[in-house]
Amino acid sequence: MLSGNGSIRLFRFSGIDVFLHWSWFLVAVIEIRGGLGGYSSVTWNILEYLALFVIVTLHEFGHALACRQVGGRANRIVLWPLGGVAYVDPPQRPGATLWSIAAGPLVNVALLPILGLLFFMSRSAGLAYAMPDVYVLSRNVFGIDLGLLVFNILPIYPLDGGQILRSLLWFILGRARSLMVATVLGFVGVAAFIGLALYKADVWLGAIAVFMLMNCWSGLQHARALLRMAKLPRRDGFVCPSCHTAPPVGEFWKCGNCGQPFDAFQAWGTCPRCSAQFGTLRCLDCGQPHTVSEWSGASLAVPRS
């Protein structure tokens, strides 16, 4: 089944749908036909590309399952030529975000001794001469996993390493400033990638640099919005049960019925223009929905100094 963004639904596991973008097939054909890479036939190139597919899929499942473990939402993975994207929404806490991001590279770490052992065994058994295709495949698959691990842990936003750095800074600087620092450092890394892509005249490095640049810009805008949100006055008597933050004062919620903005907590979840009532109100800080009674009940549960 082809989704609206041009992705094909492959399978569903543990409530997580895995999609494959159509461009993956185009790039696969180009890469496989581009060279034998030390193999005697193209069949081994196909097997190597499938191994890459499996490793990337396991990496993204690491993100998704870790996010669910800490109480977040993760139900979609999309695989495309530049890698994979696990759509995760962990609770807006530094520890929860750190685990959700770090779990992906940890999958590659767990695979290293397994793939390394297979490569070592193939070399010890003399397969480099007896079955050279098997030997080259074991060597290349080990190199793929190691290369993906090293690339992903580079401290450049939005790579996993950059997001891990942001999560660690979150403990010290807070949510908004940590994202601001990570994205600014990310722009430095993007500049280095662009320079490397131009030096090597590598189209794929250029595509990765553009992808990283777009995400850094988006992250910077998000950080600015969070900083503006942090400066807003907060309403007394309500606290988000998830992140324990009071809602801001102002018309920041949009009525799904008439489309007009309104202050949801001033009206206790009722739109003052069309009288539509909303069962849950989403926290603007962490994104979690809760009923008005849960908001007010959490406020009573917060210790007072």
C-alpha positions in Angstrom: 0.0 0.0 0.0 1.4 3.4 -1.0 1.0 6.2 1.5 0.5 9.8 0.8 4.2 10.7 1.0 5.2 8.0 -1.5 6.2 5.3 1.0 5.2 1.7 0.8 4.0 -0.1 3.9 6.2 -3.2 4.4 5.1 -4.7 7.7 3.9 -4.0 11.2 5.8 -5.2 14.3 4.9 -4.5 17.9 2.4 -1.9 16.8 5.1 -0.1 14.7 4.4 0.3 11.0 7.5 0.2 8.7 7.4 2.1 5.4 9.9 2.1 2.6 10.2 5.3 0.5 9.9 4.7 -3.3 13.3 6.4 -3.9 15.0 3.5 -2.0 14.5 1.2 -5.0 15.9 3.8 -7.4 19.0 4.3 -5.3 19.3 0.5 -4.8 19.4 -0.1 -8.5 22.0 2.7 -9.0 24.2 1.4 -6.2 24.0 -2.3 -7.1 24.7 -1.7 -10.8 27.4 0.9 -10.0 30.0 -1.8 -9.3 30.6 -5.3 -8.0 32.6 -4.1 -5.0 34.9 -7.1 -4.9 32.1 -9.7 -5.6 32.0 -12.2 -8.5 28.3 -11.4 -9.3 25.7 -8.8 -8.6 23.8 -11.2 -6.4 26.2 -10.5 -3.6 25.8 -6.8 -4.0 22.1 -7.3 -3.5 22.7 -9.3 -0.3 25.0 -6.6 1.0 22.3 -3.9 0.3 19.7 -6.1 2.0 22.1 -6.3 5.0 22.2 -2.5 5.1 18.4 -2.5 5.1 18.2 -4.9 8.0 20.8 -3.0 10.1 19.1 0.4 9.5 15.7 -1.1 10.4 17.1 -2.6 13.7 18.6 0.8 14.5 15.3 2.6 14.1 13.4 -0.1 16.1 15.9 0.6 18.9 14.7 4.3 18.9 11.1 3.3 18.7 11.0 0.6 21.4 13.1 2.7 23.8 10.7 5.6 23.3 7.8 3.4 24.2 9.7 2.0 27.2 9.8 5.5 28.8 6.1 6.2 28.0 6.4 7.9 24.7 4.7 7.4 21.4 6.4 5.6 18.5 4.3 3.9 15.8 6.0 4.7 12.5 9.4 4.1 10.8 10.3 5.3 7.3 13.3 3.9 5.5 14.8 6.0 2.7 18.1 6.2 0.8 19.9 8.4 3.3 18.9 6.1 6.2 15.8 5.7 8.3 13.6 7.9 10.5 11.8 6.6 13.5 9.0 9.0 14.4 9.3 9.1 18.1 7.7 11.4 20.7 9.2 10.7 24.1 8.0 12.5 27.2 9.6 15.9 27.3 12.2 15.0 30.0 16.0 14.9 29.3 16.4 11.3 30.6 13.5 10.0 28.5 14.8 11.8 25.4 18.3 10.6 26.0 17.3 7.0 26.2 15.1 7.2 23.1 17.9 8.6 21.1 20.8 6.6 22.5 19.1 3.3 22.0 19.5 3.5 18.2 23.4 3.5 18.2 23.4 1.0 21.0 21.8 -1.5 18.6 24.8 -1.0 16.3 27.1 -1.5 19.3 25.3 -4.8 20.1 25.7 -5.9 16.5 29.4 -5.2 16.3 30.6 -8.3 18.3 28.3 -10.6 16.4 29.3 -9.3 12.9 32.9 -9.0 14.0 32.9 -12.7 15.1 31.4 -13.7 11.7 34.1 -11.8 9.9 36.9 -13.2 12.1 35.6 -16.8 11.6 35.4 -16.3 7.9 39.0 -15.1 7.8 40.3 -17.8 10.1 38.6 -20.5 8.0 40.4 -19.3 4.9 37.3 -18.2 3.1 39.2 -15.3 1.6 40.5 -17.9 -0.8 38.0 -20.7 -0.6 34.8 -18.6 -0.7 35.9 -15.0 -1.4 32.3 -13.7 -1.9 31.3 -14.9 1.6 34.5 -13.4 3.1 34.0 -10.0 1.4 30.3 -10.0 2.4 31.1 -10.6 6.1 33.8 -7.9 6.0 31.6 -5.4 4.3 28.6 -5.9 6.5 30.8 -5.5 9.6 32.2 -2.3 8.0 28.6 -1.1 7.3 27.6 -1.5 10.9 30.8 0.2 12.2 30.5 3.0 9.7 26.8 3.7 10.6 27.7 3.7 14.3 30.6 6.2 13.9 28.5 8.4 11.6 25.5 8.5 13.8 27.4 9.4 17.0 29.0 12.4 15.5 28.0 15.3 17.8 26.3 17.1 14.9 22.5 17.9 15.1 20.3 16.2 13.9 22.4 13.1 14.0 22.0 10.8 17.0 25.2 12.2 18.5 24.0 15.7 18.2 20.7 14.8 19.8 22.4 12.9 22.6 24.6 16.0 23.2 21.4 18.1 23.3 19.8 15.7 25.9 22.9 15.8 28.1 22.9 19.7 27.9 19.2 19.6 28.8 20.0 18.5 32.3 22.1 21.7 32.7 20.7 24.4 30.4 17.1 23.4 30.1 15.0 22.3 27.2 15.2 25.4 25.0 18.8 26.5 25.5 20.1 23.0 25.1 18.4 22.8 21.7 19.7 26.2 20.7 23.3 25.1 21.5 23.0 21.8 19.7 21.6 23.4 16.5 24.3 26.1 16.5 27.0 23.4 16.8 25.0 21.5 14.1 25.4 24.4 11.6 29.2 24.2 12.2 29.1 20.4 11.4 26.9 21.1 8.3 29.4 23.6 7.0 32.1 20.9 7.4 30.0 18.4 5.5 29.3 20.8 2.7 33.1 21.5 2.4 33.8 17.8 2.3 31.1 17.2 -0.3 32.5 19.9 -2.5 36.1 18.7 -2.0 35.2 15.1 -2.9 32.5 16.1 -5.5 30.2 13.5 -3.7 26.5 13.9 -4.4 25.5 11.7 -1.4 27.5 13.8 1.0 25.9 16.9 -0.5 22.4 15.4 0.0 23.2 14.5 3.6 24.5 18.0 4.2 21.3 19.5 2.8 19.2 17.2 5.0 21.2 18.2 8.0 20.9 21.9 7.2 17.1 21.7 6.9 16.9 19.9 10.2 19.2 22.4 11.9 17.2 25.3 10.7 14.0 23.7 11.9 15.6 22.9 15.3 16.8 26.5 15.6 13.3 27.8 15.0 11.9 25.4 17.5 14.4 26.5 20.1 13.4 30.1 19.5 9.8 29.3 20.0 10.6 27.4 23.2 12.5 30.4 24.5 9.6 32.7 23.7 7.2 30.2 25.4 9.3 30.1 28.5 9.0 33.9 29.0 5.2 33.9 28.9 3.2 34.5 32.1 1.7 31.3 33.5 -1.8 30.6 34.8 -2.3 29.7 38.4 -4.4 26.7 39.4 -3.3 24.4 36.5 -0.3 22.1 36.0 0.4 19.6 33.3 0.4 16.1 34.9 3.2 15.1 32.5 5.8 17.8 32.6 4.5 19.7 35.7 4.5 23.0 33.9 1.7 25.6 34.2 -0.1 26.6 31.0 0.7 30.0 29.5 -1.8 32.8 29.7 -3.2 33.8 26.3 -5.1 32.6 23.2 -2.7 29.8 22.2 -5.2 27.0 21.6 -7.2 26.8 18.4 -10.8 25.7 18.4 -11.3 22.7 16.1 -14.9 23.7 15.5 -14.8 27.4 14.5 -11.0 27.7 14.0 -10.6 30.7 16.3 -7.8 30.9 18.9 -8.8 31.1 22.6 -7.4 30.7 26.1 -8.5 27.1 26.9 -7.9 27.4 30.6 -9.6 30.7 31.1 -12.8 29.0 29.7 -12.2 25.6 31.2 -11.9 23.9 27.8 -15.0 25.6 26.3 -14.6 27.9 23.2 -16.1 31.3 24.1 -17.1 31.9 20.5 -18.9 28.7 19.5 -19.3 27.0 22.9 -17.6 23.8 21.6 -16.3 21.8 24.5 -13.0 19.9 24.5 -12.4 16.8 26.6 -8.7 17.1 26.6 -6.3 20.0 26.3 -2.8 19.6 25.0 0.2 20.9 26.9 2.1 23.5 24.8 5.3 22.6 26.5 5.4 18.8 26.3 2.6 18.1 23.8 0.7 15.6 26.1 -3.1 15.8 26.2 -5.0 15.8 29.6 -8.5 16.6 30.8 -9.1 19.9 32.6 -9.7 18.0 35.8 -6.3 16.3 35.5 -4.7 19.7 34.9 -6.3 21.1 38.0 -5.8 18.0 40.1 -2.1 18.0 39.2 -1.9 21.5 40.5 -3.2 20.5 43.9 -0.7 17.7 44.0 2.3 20.0 43.5 4.0 20.7 46.8 3.7 24.3 47.9 6.7 26.1 49.5 
